[in-house]
Amino acid sequence: MDSKFEIEDKSYFIKMGPQAIADAKKVHNKAFREALEDGALLRKSLMNHMRDQGVWDDRKEEAYQVFIKQIGELEYQLASGKMKVTEGRALAIKLSKVRQEFRNLISERNMMDANSAEGQADNARFNCLLAKSVFDYITQKPVYASVEAYIENGSDETSLTIAGKFANFLYGVDEDYDKNLVENKFFKRFSLVDTEGRFIDKKGGFVDVDGKPVDAEGYRLDENGVRVDINGHHLDADIETAEFEDDFAEPAPQAEIVPKPQAEPEPEPALQAEVVSTPQAESLVEPALN
């Protein structure tokens, strides 16, 4: 069996031959044995260990069972219809949130499972099969020269995408699993999301789960199209440039003011005695001599 797929305009195909399957089985058995020797737990002992470590308890087990029932009930209600589209939208959003909470809960358990002896062996088998079964469509040669080469490059974007494609192929998982969820089918049917799954309104504008306008990056917008937070405050505030009056700072020392020397007052001119002219006595007119 084989399968062709493309990543960034480059074509690949998957072909698992009998030799690859046999090699992967050997790798699985070896990894399982080494995991046990290193003290890894078996899956049947894992639950007790998780309880001992506080990773899983009765409360989480009860929540696990409640989530399963709740998801099933919400899926049935939504698929049955007989409600307004606005009511269906609210129900679909609730279902999506509950499903995400369920995934968050079981992610802890799944992480522990990957560390079990069986989990480590399964992972080794997967790596071996991928390295020996994924080919370049043009050259017809394996994408990875060895298992070690795949592991070394396993964290780059292309390798992660290849791993996802191969996992879907190996385990028979629908690549459109999320798109085919009941809630996502509802959103698509009534044009409540775009092709990338982002919520839109009747005019095609982006909105959030509450129906509030947002931009392409998910930021809320006010009536003028300006980015705001959930409280309606503009997001242009910048702590680096905001003005503050620093009343913690020590006041800057003030320069000592040295008074300018005052000029000596000019001495007042000495007062001169006022000369008062003494009235002269009128000259006596001598009588004329006869």
Buried (B, 14 or more C-beta within 10 A) or exposed (E): EEBEBEEEEEEBBBBBEEEBBEBBEEBBEEBBEBBBEEEBBEEEEBBEBBBEEEBBEEEBEEBBEEBEEBBEEBBEBBEEEEEEEEEBBEBBBBBBEBBEEBEEBEEEBEEBBEBBBBBBBBBBBBBBBBBBBBBEEEEEEBBBEEBEBBBEBBEEEEBEBBBEBBEBBBEEEEEEEEEEBBBBBBBBEEEBBBEEEBBBEEEEEBBBEEEBBBEEEEBBBEEEEEBBEEEEEEEEEEEEEEEEEEEEEEEEEEEEEEEEEEEEEEEEEEEEEEEEEEEEEEEEEEEEEE
